[in-house]
């Protein structure tokens, strides 16, 4: 096998910058405030201390004073670690579960490197990410069975070097793939990679010894990069999504690069398509007119071979050829020029109906969705949800349903008609939601927008036009059900220059990231305005700040916040995704491996709860309704192994099998408290 020379290096969160708009980054409108607070003039201490004294902190009952302890955090912080193991606090136990390749359906084929593409479609997918536990009994997430349920998880991407027997021992970059001598790809390898993407729905039950096992029944299901899906909302039937597969623009196939997730009030699962653009190529030459349409260029569709080269499959099967979006026929209904437009959406799945067809909910916008989180629904009021666009200098969005929520009739129709807004963070701690509605705010034919479908398929361009705030990679969001305050992780942005800093993104070369939060005006989720502040600036002690005004210390230093989730006690769980290229190196060395922390949102106290093995990202977190079992995911362990080490068979990680004959595998981890108590308490 040859090695693909066209590696696009589109790692998660590493999407190339495609926002070239002239939207202010607030340096132009914040000069008075920046001068007043001396932001980043030789350091952040004075500026951040001033900012953290913002009146916005009065939103929270009580105070943000430094405390010696927190009633919410009932565990001793663990130290940072660079060891190839998973560590939890004293009094807790962690066990791996559902590693990539675990059989869950069909004839339940056991995991092995030689698994076929069809066998992968009957196994748990690769690179676990966002996740939710649906109790078998009870629709309330804090009620129902805590011993049996459906664990539903996303699978973000694949590493071909760990997937194929043909790649064993070869010197491969993690995104490169084996090819035939003529440059084509083996169709079964392509099928295996497509089937390792998507979502796994796994029926699990707790055993008498406290372990969890797969229940082999009809509820287990794989949704992959090939699963037929319906298009719903304003894009349904539009010219933007008409293809050879669906000439009427109502269907597409598969979901890709699924990162974070969401759970609807009516108990369905939402999987979110993040860095999907690099999976497609459009080889139209530069001198051909028109150039790439903006619904491809603004998102980073490749003009070379795609990320995994699926379109190069030697059998030229239609399900593989579709990843080549180059126009080849007389119109869009005879080729796949519009195939990329079927991606970048939030996808709704009914986990309890294995025969249901997933639905792409286009009213929620098209971008690199990290996840989607809901405000607690209020009877008779609109349903409100938030989502971040995980790329440098992209935006935070809010969706407000057109129809009011009523528990008796709530369903997916609430996600098909509504208003999508994009956030503008003002310099004084206020903010406003700018509607992305055809005919409003200049989103008119005169400015290149011809319908609501046009606005949504080009969500990023519409947000550029109305003047949204460019953020430092908006990732997961979480809503505190007790206060309705919304928290979002801004993972990092090393590309932000000094002239581009602003109040909401106050650091140039932001290697460390931060967490921003806001409260809607009058505590009404569908309000048009909000007030915001920064919950924590991550980083080393000399370049960080907690809510209390104190710096982070050895018990809680972290960088690159990513996963975010509130449990029923309003304990905020924070997960990190420091790039494997910098883990445990140079200025990143003190942070150790990626980790999970818990925070008290009122006091601002933060403690490190978990550290993972070498080369991984900690992601996905949920508990059973009784909060006595927690599930988290360890994604891509061993990814820091260099090409040379891999070629020599010297893996830096063997987690979770610790078997020299098995590559490291992404897996879920089950965490319990030895005394049977509530996790974190």
Secondary structure, 3 states (H helix, E strand, C coil): CEECCCCCCCCCCCCCCCCCCCCCCCCCCCHHHHHHHCCCCCCCHHHHHHHCCCHHHHHCCCCCCCCCCCCCCCCCCCCCCCCCCCEECCCEEEEEECCCCCECCCCCCCCCCCCCHHHHCCECCCCEEEEEEEECCCCCCCCCCCCEEEEEEEECCCCHHHCCHHHCCCCCCCCCCEECCCCCECHHHHHHHHHHCEEEEEEEEECCCCCEEECCCCCCEEECCCCEEEEECCCCCCHHHCCCCCCCCCEEECCCCEEEEEECCCCCEEEEECCCHHHCECCCCCCCCCCCCHHHHCCCCECCCCCCCHHHECCCCHHHHCCECCCCCCCHHHCCCCHHHHCCCEEEECCCCCCCCEEEEHHHCCCCECCCEECCCCCCCEEEEEEEECCEEECEEEEEEEEECCCCCCCHHHHCCEEEEEEEECCCCEEEEEECCCCCCCCCHHHCCCCHHHHHHCHHHHHHHHCCCCEECEEEEEECCCCCCEEEEECCECCCCHHHCCCCCCCCCECCCEEEEEEEHHHCCCCCEEEEEEEEECCCHHHCECCCCCCCCCCCCCCCEEEEEECCCCEEEEEECCCCCCCCCHHHHHHCCCEEEEEECCCCCEEEEEECCCCCEEEEEEECCCCCEEEEEEECCCCCCCHHHHHCCCCCCCCCCCCCCCCCCCEEEEEEECCCCCCCC
